[in-house]
Amino acid sequence: MRSEVNVDTAEAEGELRDALARLLRERCDIEQVRRVAAAPGGWDRQLWSELSAMGVVGLAAPPEHGGEGAGLALLAVAQEELGRRLAPVPLLSSATAQAALLAVVAESAPGAAAAAALLPAIASGRTPATVAVGRTVDGWTPLATVRAEEEAGGGWRLTGTAPVVADATAARALLVAATTGTGPALFAVDVPASTGGEAAAGGEGGAAGAEVQVEPLDVLDATRPLARVTLDTPATLLAGPAEFAEVLAATRGVALTLLAAEAVGVSAQCTDLAVDYAGIRHQFGRPIGTYQAISHRCADMFVGTEAARALVAAAAQALDETGGTADTGELDVAVALAAAEALDAAVGAAQGSLQVHGGIGFTWEHPVHHYLRRAKSSEALIAAPDRLREQAASRLVAAARR
């Protein structure tokens, strides 16, 4: 999963932020985001094409696998800017799938060649991808509801249901953490597409006898579509039970870091909305921002955002330097604490911004309503913040006892 960072990070970060900010101001105002979220599939194909053309989708992937080789730190910056605008594109899911495939290659797993062959299509944006795993408050687990069996003529077949898969309606490739007779393993599945460009619900496609059913779910945050995926399809083995734990851990670390970066964007935007409103809303003849109750709340939101941003940047840099595969414990602690801080900061900033806006903040029409939904739904996407802190504390205690 190691990528060569061959750019001036500070200069590249500034240029990337500016370029994405300009694009997203034009393409992702709240009305456009609402329209996309309400449309079939719930994602913006044109924006995805533009991000792909900019090289954003493959920022962290090495050049030999079709990426830009810029590292996870720059990808985290991009994810933060997308979080600021609630951009309805599957970058988090596709980047997570890339991390899984890079880990498969790094571990020299049985499906390393297949993973290497799939990476360029995902890194280029041509093949949006996502990961199907079991979910608990503590984090990801193998799917007990999806079974992998070796077929008589060779190869594997997956049967069962993944209850919750992020961005499944956009995905053309699905990485599934399934159960086998000898333990958990990771598999790749092609997702058929209908003429409308969405995953075919109940349709036949790809290999003969392949069925992938994608059923969109009612969700708290309509800007990040979730779906139930039912499988009865051939699959390609990527990582067997011997490599699975390492691959899943490396993938989870990248996913948590990018989710945390997105949460920083949510927190930053909510803070900006609150500060702007506090400067123009007058009460008793003066801006409400001059009252301590409001100014202190905005200051707390700002401090929380900056602290989270620093932790996320440190975690992303650590992942770049180690390749995400070093099992030192310190890396896991850095990622867990960054994610916990950022997820809490996002919820706190969204709630604070809503309070600063008063009654209008509770309305469906106001943007802060959507940011609060994104912040709360993100807490449940991978692992709960309090559990992440418990995991970090346990690792620190264990290291101190050694």
Stockholm file with secondary structure:
# STOCKHOLM 1.0

chainA/1-402         MRSEVNVDTAEAEGELRDALARLLRERCDIEQVRRVAAAPGGWDRQLWSELSAMGVVGLAAPPEHGGEGAGLALLAVAQEELGRRLAPVPLLSSATAQAALLAVVAESAPGAAAAAALLPAIASGRTPATVAVGRTVDGWTPLATVRAEEEAGGGWRLTGTAPVVADATAARALLVAATTGTGPALFAVDVPASTGGEAAAGGEGGAAGAEVQVEPLDVLDATRPLARVTLDTPATLLAGPAEFAEVLAATRGVALTLLAAEAVGVSAQCTDLAVDYAGIRHQFGRPIGTYQAISHRCADMFVGTEAARALVAAAAQALDETGGTADTGELDVAVALAAAEALDAAVGAAQGSLQVHGGIGFTWEHPVHHYLRRAKSSEALIAAPDRLREQAASRLVAAARR
#=GR chainA/1-402 SS CCCCCCSCHHHHHHHHHHHHHHHHHHHCCHHHHHHHHHSTTSCCHHHHHHHHHHTCTTSSSCGGGTSCCCCHHHHHHHHHHHHHHTCCSCHHHHHHHHHHHHHHHHTTCTTHHHHHHHHHHHHTTSSCEEEECEEETTEEECCTTEEEEECTTSSEEEEEEEEEEETTTTCSEEEEEEEETTEEEEEEEECCBCTTSSBCSSCBCSSTTCEEEEEECCCSCTTSCEEEEEEEEEEEEEECHHHHHHHHHHHHHHHHHHHHHHHHHHHHHHHHHHHHHHHHCEETTEEGGGSHHHHHHHHHHHHHHHHHHHHHHHHHHHHHHHTTCCCCSHHHHHHHHHHHHHHHHHHHHHHHHHHHHGGGGGSTTSHHHHHHHHHHHHHTTSCCHHHHHHHHHHHHHHHHHC
#=GC SS_cons         CCCCCCSCHHHHHHHHHHHHHHHHHHHCCHHHHHHHHHSTTSCCHHHHHHHHHHTCTTSSSCGGGTSCCCCHHHHHHHHHHHHHHTCCSCHHHHHHHHHHHHHHHHTTCTTHHHHHHHHHHHHTTSSCEEEECEEETTEEECCTTEEEEECTTSSEEEEEEEEEEETTTTCSEEEEEEEETTEEEEEEEECCBCTTSSBCSSCBCSSTTCEEEEEECCCSCTTSCEEEEEEEEEEEEEECHHHHHHHHHHHHHHHHHHHHHHHHHHHHHHHHHHHHHHHHCEETTEEGGGSHHHHHHHHHHHHHHHHHHHHHHHHHHHHHHHTTCCCCSHHHHHHHHHHHHHHHHHHHHHHHHHHHHGGGGGSTTSHHHHHHHHHHHHHTTSCCHHHHHHHHHHHHHHHHHC
//
